Amino acid sequence: MLALVKKPHIELSIHGEHVDELLAWIQKKFDLAILADEPDDELVSIESTDFWKEMEKNRIGNLLAGARLKAGLTQAQLASELGIRQNMVSDYEHGRRSYSDNMAKRLSAVLKVKEEHVKYGSEQKH
């Protein structure tokens, strides 16, 4: 069973005996939503879902967007830091344009992440 405590945000995967009793106890204190109530043999791996496949198509762009958001920057602010246009950042994040190793180095410096996290590479491209 997969459950979600809304505030504070906690996701729980619960298996075994007395699951219902545990959930009843948690619900006394927290707002709880049951996300899935299927037996394990009916669950599918996330890698086989359409969502995962779509996200993997633009892995680098998604990682770049995540790093930018974590740094608290807008696309325009990142573009300004890099000396490029905002639409270029958008194109990078949406997979419409790839960037050079030199740009990956600049992005990693501005976003304060490891260069490998924003760099195109054979082991990262799918």
FENRA-V582519 format. One record per residue. N is the residue number from 1. PSI is psi in radians with two decimals (none if undefined). D_LAST is the distance of its C-alpha to the last C-alpha in Angstrom with 1 decimal. Layout:
N&PSI&D_LAST + N&PSI&D_LAST
//
This chain:
1&2.45&31.6 + 2&2.16&29.6 + 3&2.70&31.8 + 4&2.16&31.6 + 5&2.11&34.4 + 6&-0.80&34.3 + 7&2.08&36.3 + 8&2.67&35.5 + 9&1.95&31.9 + 10&2.25&31.3 + 11&2.32&29.1 + 12&2.39&30.6 + 13&2.03&29.6 + 14&2.24&32.9 + 15&2.65&33.7 + 16&-2.82&37.0 + 17&2.68&40.7 + 18&0.47&42.3 + 19&-0.78&39.1 + 20&-0.68&41.3 + 21&-0.74&43.9 + 22&-0.77&41.3 + 23&-0.68&39.9 + 24&-0.70&43.5 + 25&-0.75&44.2 + 26&-0.68&41.1 + 27&-0.36&42.1 + 28&-0.50&45.5 + 29&-0.50&44.0 + 30&2.68&40.7 + 31&2.15&39.4 + 32&2.41&37.1 + 33&2.34&34.7 + 34&2.09&33.5 + 35&-0.58&29.9 + 36&2.41&29.7 + 37&0.67&32.6 + 38&2.70&31.1 + 39&2.72&31.6 + 40&-0.63&28.8 + 41&-0.20&28.4 + 42&-0.15&27.5 + 43&2.61&24.7 + 44&2.68&21.1 + 45&2.56&18.2 + 46&-0.53&16.2 + 47&-0.35&12.9 + 48&0.00&14.5 + 49&2.70&15.5 + 50&-0.62&14.7 + 51&-0.86&14.8 + 52&-0.78&12.0 + 53&-0.69&9.7 + 54&-0.72&10.8 + 55&-0.64&10.5 + 56&-0.45&6.9 + 57&-0.58&6.5 + 58&0.84&8.5 + 59&-0.85&8.3 + 60&-0.76&10.1 + 61&-0.70&12.5 + 62&-0.69&13.3 + 63&-0.70&14.0 + 64&-0.82&16.1 + 65&-0.71&18.0 + 66&-0.75&18.7 + 67&-0.68&20.0 + 68&-0.80&22.1 + 69&-0.71&23.6 + 70&-0.60&24.3 + 71&-0.13&26.1 + 72&0.49&28.1 + 73&2.56&27.3 + 74&2.94&27.1 + 75&-0.72&24.9 + 76&-0.71&28.2 + 77&-0.74&29.2 + 78&-0.77&26.0 + 79&-0.76&26.4 + 80&-0.76&30.0 + 81&-0.59&29.3 + 82&-0.24&26.9 + 83&0.58&29.3 + 84&3.06&27.0 + 85&2.64&27.2 + 86&-0.65&26.0 + 87&-0.43&24.1 + 88&-0.73&21.9 + 89&-0.77&20.9 + 90&-0.78&20.3 + 91&-0.70&18.2 + 92&-0.83&16.0 + 93&-0.52&15.8 + 94&0.10&15.0 + 95&0.26&12.3 + 96&-0.23&15.0 + 97&2.42&15.4 + 98&2.81&13.8 + 99&2.83&16.2 + 100&2.95&17.6 + 101&-0.61&17.9 + 102&-0.73&21.4 + 103&-0.64&20.5 + 104&-0.69&18.2 + 105&-0.76&21.4 + 106&-0.74&23.5 + 107&-0.78&21.4 + 108&-0.61&21.4 + 109&-0.77&25.2 + 110&-0.73&25.9 + 111&-0.14&23.9 + 112&0.87&25.0 + 113&2.85&21.7 + 114&2.47&20.3 + 115&-0.62&18.6 + 116&-0.45&15.6 + 117&-0.38&15.1 + 118&0.19&14.7 + 119&2.37&13.5 + 120&2.47&10.5 + 121&2.81&9.7 + 122&-0.62&8.1 + 123&-0.22&7.9 + 124&-0.43&6.5 + 125&2.42&3.8 + 126&none&0.0
//
